[in-house]
Amino acid sequence: MNDQTKQDFPIEFRSDVESAEYNFYVEIEDSLRELAKGHHDIISAEAHLEKPAEGRETVPLYEATVTAYMRPDNIAATEKADDPMQALQGALKALGRQIRDKREQLRNY
């Protein structure tokens, strides 16, 4: 991959979920770099993954929030699921959809 097709920007990831089963940062980075390919609108990004509150009577839910700091507006998505990777992938998918929609709106403006 040459430097013209890869946009480099910082990605911050914070989580209180520990799992040997998943590499959350790789999932985030791969998804965001794919979204940025061929574009220069994403300046940076951050993601948060939290485990469920303890002592709750309901099914445990993990919550993932991913934010893309971009021009002209920042975009964020949050997803909850009973599996941490599903929550993260859901948030990344929703973020990607919002970014593509925003780019389309800007092209048609």
N, C-alpha and C positions, 0 to 999 in steps of 0.2 A: 504494500500500500504506500503510495507516495504522499507527500505532505499536502498536495493540493486536494486530495479526496478526504483527508482526515482532519477534522476540526478538533483541536485540543482545548479542553476547558476543565477546570477543577470540579470534582464530584466529592461531596462530603456525605458520609454515611454514619448514622448513629443508631445503635440498637441495644436493647437489653435482652435480645434473644440469642442464645448460644446454640449452635447446631453443627455437629460434625457432618450431618447429612447434606447440608446446603451451603453453597458459597454465595451468599446474598450479594456481596459487592460485585462479583463477576456478572451476575444477572443484571444488576443495575447498570454497570458500565457498558456491557454489550448492547443493551436496549437503547440507552441514551446515545451512544456513539452511532448506532444505526439510524436513529432519528436525526442526528446532526449531519449525517453524510450528505454532502452537496449543498449544505446550508451554512450560513454564518450568523444565525440569529440567536443561538444558545450561548450565553456567556458563562454560566456555571449551573450547577444543580446540587440538590441535596435530597437525601432520603432518610426517613425515620421508620423504624420497625419496632413496635412495642408488643410485649406479650400481654395476655389478659390479666385483669385484676384478679388477685387471689381471693378465695372465699365467696365467689359469686355462685348463685344458684343456677345460672344459665350455662349454655355451652360456651366453653372458652373461645374467645375471639382474639385474633391478632389483628392489629391495625397498622397498615403501611400508608405513609404519605410521601409522595415524591413531588418535588417542586423544580421546575425548570426556570431559571432566571434568564430571561430572553428579551429581545427587542421586538416589538414595542411594549409588550405586556408580559408579566410573569404568569406562569400557568402552573396549577397544582392539582393533584388528584389524590383521593384517599379511598382505600378499600379495606373492608373487614372480611376475614375468613377464619375458619377453624384450623387452617394450616398456614404457617408463616409465609411459605413460598407462594401459595395461592393468593394471599393478601398482597404480597409484593408484585407478583405478575399482574394481578388485577389493576393495581394502581398504575403500573407502567403502561398497561394497555390503554387505560382511560386517559392517561397523560398523552400518549401518542396520538390518540384520536383527537384530543383537544388541540394539540399542536398542528396536526394536519389540517383540521378545520380552520384554524386561525390563519395558517399560510394560504389556504384557498381563499378566504375572505380578503386577505391583503392583495392577492393577485387580481381579484375581481373588483377591487376598489377603484 
